[in-house]
Amino acid sequence: MGRLRPTIAVWDYDRTRPLIDGRVTVEGCDPIWLHDMPIETMFSRALGGAEFDVSELSFSNYMAQVARGTNGYLGLPIFPSRSFRHGAWFLRADAGITRPEALKGRRIGVREYSMTAAVVARGLMEDEHGIGGRDVTWVMGDVDERERTHIPLPDLPEGFRVERAPEGRMLADMLMEGELDALLAYKPPKAFVKGDPRIIRLFPDYEARERDYARRTGIFPVMHLMGIRRELAEAEPWLAMSLMAAFTAAKDLAIADLSIVQALKVALPWAPAEFARTREALGDDYWPYGVARNRRALEALTRWHHAQGLSPRPLAVEELFVRTTLGT
């Protein structure tokens, strides 16, 4: 019996590069690595038709499919992307918003209501400041430039207000011109990066807030997970754990590189010092894979997802992953 040749779609992170360049192998497999497409394209092709044998997935959109029973993938507790999202909130400077609670009743732009970054940012806002998804009006659209010809609105329960930005209008322009009060974005709008004074952060000290949140809660939010096509997982039950071992080894190599001082592996002059600060805030094994070490973060994500109208019932963590990985 020959070795498997699965297609594996994943972004080129430091923690996946040892797999892509062959330093780490997947036992029993000779994968075909697909790593050079835009991540939105990868998600669309994977979640739209299970095009790849194994794929990185948007956690939020994967959960929505699990809740509907339409998921072509079964999750693996491998989390190539994680991020705190206190820094994702941007304000119109003259909106009169000086504290998070003042967002209540406002109009807030967001690229995609269901994207994981937005789920996490809103979840943090509700947990920490009492502002829920029903407390504002969400305006969906492209942020800086036209990316999509059609922007479908999510099907949400009664009480959620989500509308589409006017045709041809960019959310960043709407913010600066007074049509929005705030913007929830996974990357800063271009005008903010260029120093336009009309846009400010809700949390200028977002990094300190994120460290404090991590220390208090033990949560390092998960953005993406890996998934394996349902038919492949069932036909090759050994493959899930083989992938777990390989992705873990690759991640461990990348993290070890951060501590090297003699000749920096990372093009940041104080990378080892930042690595030490990160471990002080998040613990030595701060980017764990597996279910047990991530249960608190996963339960928060499923709770937020349901509270924001994206899943009709709270999902159990055990529903999200291949059965053989639940003990990890």
N, C-alpha and C positions, 0 to 999 in steps of 0.2 A: 504494500500500500504506500503510495507516494506521499510526500509532504504537502500540506495545504499551501495554497497560494492566495490567501485572502487579500482583498483590497482594503487598506486601512487609511481612512481620511482623518487627518489631524493637523493642526497648525504647527508650524516650526518654532516651538518653544525651546528654551535651553533644556527643559526637562523631558522633551521628546526627541531632541536632536541625536542623542546617543543611539536611539532606535533607527532613526532615518539614515544616519551615516554608517550603521552597521557595527558600532562598538558594543551594542547590546543586541542579542538575538532573541527571537520568540521561539521557544522550544516547540518543535514539531511543525514549524511554519517557515516559508520563504515569502514574507509579505511583499505586496506591491504598495509602496508608500505614496500617498497622494497628499502633498503638503503645501502646494503653492497656489491654491485658490483662495479668494476672499472668504472669510469665515462665514459671512452671511450666505454666500453661494453654497458653501458646504452644508450649512444647516438646511437650506431650502431643498437641496437635492436629497439629503438624507431623510429628513422628516417628511418630505413630500412623496417619497417613493421607495425608501430603504434602498437607495442606489448602491451603497457601499456595504461590504461585508461587515466591517467594523468602522465606526465613525464617532468623532467628537460631536456632541449634541448640546444644544441649548437646554439647560436643566428645566427651565420653566415650561418651554414648549413640549418637551418630552413628558413632563408631568401631566400636562393637559391631555396628551394622547393616552397616557395610562388611565387617566380618569374616565375617558370616553371608551376605552377598550380598543383603540385603533392603533396602538403602538406597534410598528414593525420591528422595533429594536427592544431588546432587554438590556437594562442598564448594568454597567460594571462600576464598582465603587472606586473608579480611577477619575481623579478630578484635575484635569490639566489646567483649568483656569479658576482662580479664586480672586476675590477682591472685596475690600471694604468699599462702601459707597457713600460715606459722609461727604466726600468731595464731589459728588455728582449733582449737587443742587446749585443752580445759578439764579440770580435775581436781577430784576431791573433796578438799577441803583436808586431811582426815585419812586419805587413802589411803596415805600414806607414800611417795609418788613424788617424789623430789627431782632425778631426772635422767631423760632420755628413755629410756635403756636399761631403766629399771624398769617400763616399760609391758609388757614381755614377760610373757605369761601372764595378762594382765589382761582384764577385760570392758570394752569401749568401745562407747558408744552412737553411732549415726550415723543421720541421717534417711534416707539412701539410700546403700547401699554403692557403687553405680555412678556417683554424681554426680561431675562433674569436680573439684569442690572436694575431695572425699574422695580421689580418685585422686592428685591433686597432693600433698595433705598426707601421704598414706601414702608416696608416692614419695620425697618429701623426707626423711621419717623413715627410710626404708630406706637411701637413699644416704648420709645424714649420720650415722645412728646405728645402722644394722644391724638395725632392727626391721621384719620383713617382714609381709605380709598374713596369713600362716599362723601368726604368732607370738602372736596375740591372738584373743579371741572377740568378734565384732561383733554388736551388738544393734540391729536396725533398728526405728525407730518415729518418731512425731511428737515434736518437742522440747518445746514449751511448751503447745500446744493441739491439739486434734484437727483434722487437716487431711484425712485420708483414711479411707475406710470399709474399705479393704483394702490391705495392704502386702505385695506379692509379694516373695518372697525370690529372689535371683539364682541362676542355675544355674551353679555354680562347680565347678572340678575338685576332686578329692579332696584333703583336707588343709586346706581353708578352713572355718572355723567361723562361720557366720552364722545367727542366730536372730531371731525376731520378739519384740518387747516384748510382755508380757502385755496382753490386751485392756483398753483404757481407761487404761493407764499411760503417762505422759509421760516422756521420757528425762531431762529436767531434774530431775523429782521423783525418779526412780530414782537419779540421780547423788547428789543431796543426802541421800537416805535409805539409801545404802550398797549399793544393788543394782548399781551400776556404779562403776567406778574412774575413768573418764575419758569425755569426750564430744568428738567431732569434729563441729564445727558451723560452717557458713559465716557465721553471725552469732551474737553472744554470747547465751546464754540470758537470759531476762528477769530471773531472780533475780540473776545476776551484774551486770547493768546497774544493778540497784537496790542493789547493794552487799552482797548476802548473803555472809557470810564463809565459808560452806560450799563455795563454788566459787572456784577460783583458776585462773590461767593456767599452763600448762606453761612457757611462755616469756614472762615478764613484759616482757622486752626484745625482743619479737618484731620490732619495726621495725628495730632495729639488726641483728638476725640476718638479716632479709630483705635489707637493703642489703649486708651482707657476702656473703650467698649470691649476689646479683646480680653483685657485683664479681668474685667468684671463678669463677663459672660462665658468665656472660653470658646467663643464662636469666631472662626475665620470663614466668612461666607463663601459658599461654593457657587460658581457661575456655570461651569460646563461639566459634563461627565462623558465617559466613553460608553458606547452602546454596541452590542453585537446583534446582527440580524437574528430574529427569533428562530427561523428555520435552521440557521447554522449553529446556534447555541444548542438546539435540541439534537441535531445530528452529530455534533462533536462536543460532548459534554466536558471533555478535558480542556477545551480551548479557553474557557473563561479564566481559569486559574493560571494557565500558561501566559495569557495576556497580563494578568495581574502581576505576576512575577517579573515580567519583562519591563512593564511600565514603571514598576517600583524601583527596579535596578537603575533604569535610566534617570529617574528623578533623583535618586540618591547620589548618582554621579554629578549631576548638575549642582546640587546643593553643596556637595563637598568642594567643588571648585570655588565657591564663594569665600571660603576661609583661607585660601592660599595667599600668602603675603609675599613670598620671595619674588615671584614674577606674576603679576595680576592676570588671572584668566578672564576677568570681566573688565570692560573698558570704563570703569568708574574708579577714581583714585582712592576713595574711602570705602570701597566695597566690603573689605573684611570688618571694618568698624561697624558699618550698617548691619552686616550679618550678625554681629554680636548683639547689637541693640534689638534686632528682630527676635533672636532667640530668647533674649531677656523678657520680651513682651509676650511672646507666643509659645515659648518652650523650645526645647532642642529639636524635636521632631514636629516642626511647625506646619508642614505641608503633608499630612498623612493621607494615605489611601486606605481603603477598607471601610467597613461599616461601623465597627465599634468606636474607633477614635473620632468619627465624624457624626455620630448619632445626634449630638446636640445641635449642630449646624443643620443637619438634614431635617430634623423635626421642626426647627424654626422655619425652614424654607417651605415645608409642606403646610405649616400653619398659616404663613403669610399668603401662600398661593390660594388657599381656600378663602381666607378673609377678604382677599381682593377680587373675588368673583371668578377666578380662573379655573377652579376645579369645583364641581358640584358637591363634593364631600371631602373631608380631610383624608388624605392618603396616608397609609402606613408606610414606614420606611421599607418594610419587607416586600411591599408590592413593586418596588422600583428596581430591584436588582436580580440578576441570575441567582437561582436558589443556591448553587454551590458556593457563592461568594458571601453568603449572609453571615458566615462565621468569622469573616476576616475583620 
